Amino acid sequence: MTASKLTTLAASVFLLFSSPIKSFAADTFSATDAQQVRSLFLRQATAETAHDLAGIDGVLAHAAPGQSDPVAFIARAYRFWGREAVMDHFRTTFAGTWKFEPDQDSIRVVPMGPDVAHIYAPTKITIGAAGQPGTQYQFLVNEFAIRTAEGWRISTIVPVPTQ
């Protein structure tokens, strides 16, 4: 995905999700918000490597009553629209070898408004069949977190392979 396509995607995601979260709107995006979003992403990374579905469930956004499902996972090879589809993807993925190791020193949290943040994290992902050691790949993981009634939650995951 080119930088301009990623920028367009980010702007579209921001516009798409800015309306449903207005009831939780803050006036600004603070340093505390940035730390909370970073911690959320690191909890996701820990849950993924541990194959912890409850942990993944806890970091993904839930739709507010009367709103559309805000969760998506968009990769080069596939797209999953909606929370349950994303959870099913992780259930399948966790049946094999899966490690998710972000470069913690390179994680960036970029506010896109008071209630939306872009997370950028160069990440090593090890993928393989069940019982196999797997192959390690480098990704530039881009995610969007939204402020919800439960706090910050992940709404969109966009892993971009570096090769």
C-alpha positions in Angstrom: 0.0 0.0 0.0 1.5 3.4 -1.0 1.8 6.2 1.5 -0.9 8.2 -0.3 -3.3 5.2 -0.1 -2.6 4.8 3.5 -3.2 8.5 4.2 -6.5 8.3 2.3 -7.4 5.2 4.3 -6.5 7.0 7.6 -8.6 10.0 6.7 -11.5 7.8 5.7 -11.3 5.8 8.9 -11.2 9.1 10.9 -14.3 10.4 9.1 -16.1 7.1 9.4 -15.6 6.8 13.1 -15.7 10.4 14.3 -19.5 10.5 14.3 -20.2 7.4 16.4 -17.9 8.5 19.2 -19.0 12.1 19.7 -20.8 11.2 22.9 -17.5 10.3 24.4 -15.6 13.3 22.9 -12.8 14.9 24.8 -11.7 18.5 24.1 -8.1 17.4 23.4 -5.8 14.5 22.9 -3.5 14.5 26.0 -0.2 12.9 26.9 -2.3 10.5 29.1 -4.4 9.5 26.1 -1.2 8.8 24.1 0.1 6.6 27.0 -3.3 4.8 27.2 -3.3 4.1 23.5 0.3 2.8 23.6 -0.6 0.5 26.6 -3.7 -0.7 24.7 -1.5 -1.7 21.7 1.0 -3.4 23.9 -1.8 -5.4 25.6 -2.9 -6.4 22.1 0.7 -7.5 21.3 0.9 -9.6 24.5 -2.5 -11.2 23.8 -1.6 -12.1 20.2 1.7 -13.8 21.1 -0.1 -15.6 24.0 -2.9 -16.6 21.6 -5.2 -15.1 24.2 -8.6 -14.6 22.6 -10.1 -13.0 25.7 -7.2 -10.5 25.6 -7.9 -9.7 22.0 -11.6 -9.4 22.8 -10.8 -6.9 25.5 -8.8 -4.5 23.2 -11.2 -4.4 20.3 -14.0 -1.8 20.1 -17.6 -2.7 20.6 -20.3 -0.9 18.6 -22.3 1.6 20.6 -26.0 1.0 20.7 -27.5 1.9 17.3 -24.1 2.3 15.7 -22.4 0.2 13.0 -19.6 -2.2 14.0 -16.4 -0.1 14.1 -13.9 -3.0 13.8 -12.0 -4.0 10.6 -8.8 -5.9 9.8 -7.5 -4.9 6.3 -4.4 -6.7 4.9 -3.0 -7.2 1.4 -4.4 -10.8 1.2 -7.7 -10.4 3.0 -10.2 -8.1 4.7 -12.4 -8.8 7.7 -15.2 -6.4 8.4 -16.7 -6.4 11.9 -15.7 -7.5 15.3 -16.8 -11.1 15.0 -15.1 -11.6 11.6 -11.9 -10.2 13.2 -12.2 -12.5 16.2 -12.8 -15.5 13.9 -9.6 -14.6 12.0 -7.6 -14.6 15.3 -9.2 -18.0 16.3 -8.0 -19.5 13.0 -4.6 -17.8 13.2 -4.0 -18.9 16.8 -4.4 -22.5 15.7 -0.9 -22.2 14.2 2.4 -20.6 15.1 1.9 -16.8 15.7 4.1 -14.3 17.4 3.6 -10.6 17.3 6.7 -8.6 18.4 6.5 -4.8 17.9 9.7 -2.8 18.1 8.7 -0.9 21.3 11.2 1.9 20.8 9.7 2.7 17.3 6.0 2.7 18.3 4.4 6.1 17.5 0.9 7.2 18.6 -0.3 10.1 16.4 -3.5 11.9 17.4 -6.0 12.4 14.5 -8.4 14.3 16.7 -9.4 14.2 20.4 -11.0 10.7 20.0 -9.0 8.9 17.3 -5.4 7.9 17.3 -3.2 6.3 14.7 -0.7 3.7 16.0 2.4 3.0 13.9 4.6 0.0 14.9 7.3 -1.8 13.0 6.6 -5.3 14.0 8.1 -8.8 13.5 5.4 -11.4 13.0 6.1 -15.1 13.0 3.6 -17.2 11.1 3.5 -20.9 10.6 1.4 -24.1 10.6 0.5 -25.7 13.9 3.5 -27.4 15.5 5.9 -25.7 13.1 8.5 -23.1 14.0 7.1 -20.5 11.5 8.7 -17.9 9.3 9.4 -14.3 10.6 8.2 -11.4 8.5 8.6 -7.6 9.1 5.4 -5.5 9.0 4.6 -1.8 9.4 1.5 -2.3 11.6 -0.9 0.6 11.4 -3.9 0.7 13.7 -6.6 3.1 14.7 -7.8 3.4 18.3 -11.0 5.2 19.2 -12.2 6.6 22.5 -15.2 4.7 23.7 -17.3 4.6 26.9 -14.9 1.8 28.0 -11.8 3.8 27.2 -9.5 3.5 24.2 -10.1 0.5 22.0 -8.7 -0.7 18.6 -11.1 -0.2 15.7 -8.9 -0.9 12.6 -5.8 -3.0 12.0 -3.8 -2.5 8.8 -0.6 -4.5 8.6 1.7 -3.5 5.7 4.5 -6.0 4.8 7.8 -4.4 4.3 8.8 -6.8 1.5 
